[in-house]
């Protein structure tokens, strides 16, 4: 069982880029309605698959440097990292089934 980790500009490299497990990163903001709909889905996935995949979220209101470095232009954006590299990315609200299909090869 895992929890979703809050990642900041200062901790992004340590938590995401150097992780030995795949990492799903949710870029969000408090004003973003689709982000609010996606958040409980990611929390649920973290509870189910947190032993195999690290789940992280980046508040783009506060952590603008990370969002800019990762090319995040719209919210929500989901990126899946393996070995410090983005292997999949999505923009906009997604269903649990869509996220599970994206994570499937890493579970």
Secondary structure, 3 states (H helix, E strand, C coil): CCCCEEECCCCHHHHHHCCCCEEEEEEECCCCHHHHHHHHHHHHHHHHHCCCEEEEEEECCCCHHHHHHCCCCCCCEEEEEECCEEEEEEECCCCHHHHHHHHHHHC
